């Protein structure tokens, strides 16, 4: 018996930094909450939210956490060991919110 292997071509033309619709919504909430002087579409979905990326700080994280809690009913605790990973990018933050909302 011969097994045929099927090759799957990945579409690499879709940029990984492009925002999904939920990421766009979260980017808009971020810009509005933190009164950033950039457009939501300028936030790279995979770039760091802190430091060299968007440049957020711990106060921004607290404000954004409160806004997320109000909007989505997801509590982001300041003492969560995973915060570094959760807040590492818009994509990770949106994935965490989406997963928490389905629980």
GUGUMAR-483514 format. One line per field, with one value per residue: x, y, z of N, C-alpha, C in turn. Coordinates in steps of 0.02 Angstrom, whole numbers, plus 50000, padded with zeros to 5 digits. Layout:
GUGUMAR-483514
nX	X;...
nY	Y;...
nZ	Z;...
caX	X;...
caY	Y;...
caZ	Z;...
cX	X;...
cY	Y;...
cZ	Z;...
//
This chain:
GUGUMAR-483514
nX	50042;50030;50061;50006;50076;50019;50058;50048;50023;50073;50002;50098;50085;50001;50018;50090;50080;49964;49806;49673;49492;49447;49566;49583;49474;49515;49632;49579;49512;49623;49692;49596;49572;49700;49728;49811;49919;49909;49840;49724;49748;49883;49946;50047;50008;50090;50196;50291;50200;50254;50402;50517;50421;50259;50273;50210;50180;50181;50074;49992;49958;49878;49771;49723;49689;49580;49489;49471;49412;49291;49234;49237;49216;49318;49433;49590;49719;49836;49936;49956;50056;50072;50063;50168;50178;50044;50023;50118;50099;49980;49912;49931;49867;49735;49705;49708;49601;49494;49497;49469;49342;49265;49266
nY	49941;50107;50261;50419;50574;50729;50890;51042;51205;51349;51507;51635;51766;51837;51951;51927;52023;52088;52146;52052;52056;52062;52095;52221;52288;52282;52355;52480;52505;52512;52625;52724;52715;52739;52858;52873;52942;52890;52796;52659;52564;52572;52498;52364;52196;52096;52155;52208;52266;52340;52436;52444;52424;52470;52550;52553;52567;52509;52574;52604;52473;52438;52529;52488;52356;52376;52437;52332;52238;52303;52313;52181;52093;52018;51979;52040;52005;52091;52020;51905;51777;51756;51876;51943;51869;51874;52012;52034;52061;52133;52031;51918;51966;51984;51851;51792;51859;51817;51678;51677;51728;51626;51532
nZ	50000;49956;50026;49999;50015;50057;50017;50103;50068;50147;50171;50160;50135;50214;50337;50498;50593;50576;50631;50705;50704;50837;50901;50847;50904;51038;51028;50999;51119;51202;51152;51174;51315;51370;51315;51202;51078;50950;50813;50825;50728;50711;50804;50820;50811;50862;50922;51066;51208;51308;51354;51221;51124;51117;51225;51350;51529;51702;51766;51658;51625;51734;51719;51594;51623;51709;51621;51531;51615;51643;51514;51458;51562;51615;51734;51767;51862;51966;52029;51957;51898;51764;51698;51630;51513;51467;51445;51349;51214;51100;51034;51120;51235;51188;51156;51282;51344;51263;51287;51423;51428;51377;51472
caX	50000;50069;50030;50024;50084;49994;50092;50004;50059;50052;49997;50143;50073;49963;50066;50073;50069;49899;49758;49608;49440;49447;49627;49569;49431;49556;49678;49540;49502;49688;49705;49547;49583;49764;49733;49872;49918;49915;49779;49722;49777;49955;49972;50068;49978;50139;50249;50284;50161;50296;50471;50531;50361;50211;50299;50168;50212;50138;50012;49952;49932;49823;49714;49697;49657;49515;49446;49455;49365;49226;49207;49231;49202;49376;49475;49662;49746;49903;49985;49958;50124;50072;50053;50220;50158;49978;50030;50177;50079;49908;49888;49928;49816;49670;49695;49692;49533;49448;49495;49438;49270;49231;49268
caY	50000;50168;50318;50481;50630;50790;50950;51098;51269;51401;51573;51680;51836;51869;51972;51904;52080;52117;52136;52020;52103;52070;52133;52291;52314;52290;52410;52541;52514;52532;52695;52767;52712;52769;52922;52870;52987;52850;52762;52588;52524;52578;52451;52300;52143;52052;52196;52214;52323;52378;52448;52467;52417;52524;52594;52557;52554;52472;52613;52591;52405;52440;52563;52445;52299;52399;52447;52265;52209;52335;52298;52110;52052;51976;52009;52031;52019;52119;51972;51844;51761;51755;51943;51958;51836;51899;52080;52040;52089;52139;51964;51876;51994;51968;51779;51779;51883;51773;51615;51689;51741;51564;51487
caZ	50000;49951;50059;49966;50061;50028;50041;50116;50060;50193;50141;50197;50116;50268;50389;50565;50637;50560;50685;50694;50722;50910;50917;50828;50957;51098;51014;51006;51191;51229;51132;51209;51388;51389;51279;51161;51021;50889;50794;50844;50674;50713;50854;50791;50851;50893;50953;51139;51233;51354;51332;51153;51082;51124;51277;51409;51594;51749;51778;51598;51630;51783;51688;51541;51656;51733;51562;51505;51662;51632;51447;51442;51620;51628;51785;51760;51929;51965;52055;51916;51874;51691;51670;51582;51450;51446;51420;51306;51149;51090;51015;51180;51279;51160;51162;51352;51357;51228;51323;51489;51417;51361;51530
cX	50044;50029;50053;50025;50062;50030;50041;50045;50030;50052;50039;50133;50033;50010;50044;50060;50001;49849;49696;49555;49437;49509;49618;49525;49470;49606;49642;49527;49567;49703;49659;49561;49646;49777;49798;49864;49933;49848;49782;49754;49853;49987;49985;50044;50029;50197;50238;50241;50202;50364;50475;50470;50317;50231;50254;50208;50161;50073;49965;49920;49873;49761;49682;49662;49587;49466;49425;49404;49295;49194;49191;49215;49257;49420;49548;49694;49819;49956;49987;50028;50129;50067;50106;50204;50093;49985;50089;50160;50003;49878;49881;49873;49746;49654;49675;49620;49482;49441;49459;49363;49232;49229;49206
cY	50062;50225;50381;50537;50693;50849;51006;51161;51320;51468;51621;51753;51873;51887;51952;51962;52113;52099;52097;52071;52115;52109;52207;52324;52328;52347;52477;52557;52539;52605;52742;52771;52750;52835;52926;52915;52951;52819;52688;52544;52528;52531;52384;52244;52100;52090;52199;52275;52368;52391;52475;52463;52478;52573;52601;52544;52520;52509;52603;52522;52402;52472;52520;52384;52317;52408;52380;52231;52238;52314;52224;52065;52003;52012;51990;52052;52042;52070;51906;51835;51763;51823;51962;51929;51865;51967;52089;52070;52094;52071;51919;51900;51976;51893;51760;51801;51836;51706;51622;51699;51677;51516;51494
cZ	50000;49982;50023;50018;50026;50058;50050;50111;50108;50157;50183;50179;50169;50324;50459;50613;50625;50614;50662;50715;50798;50932;50901;50881;51020;51088;51022;51080;51223;51214;51169;51283;51408;51354;51240;51101;50955;50874;50814;50791;50672;50765;50821;50838;50888;50926;51028;51158;51278;51323;51261;51107;51088;51179;51339;51472;51640;51764;51719;51602;51679;51753;51634;51570;51681;51675;51532;51550;51652;51566;51437;51501;51638;51678;51773;51826;51925;51990;52016;51887;51798;51659;51618;51513;51423;51414;51373;51238;51147;51074;51077;51228;51252;51165;51233;51368;51325;51264;51390;51483;51403;51419;51572
//
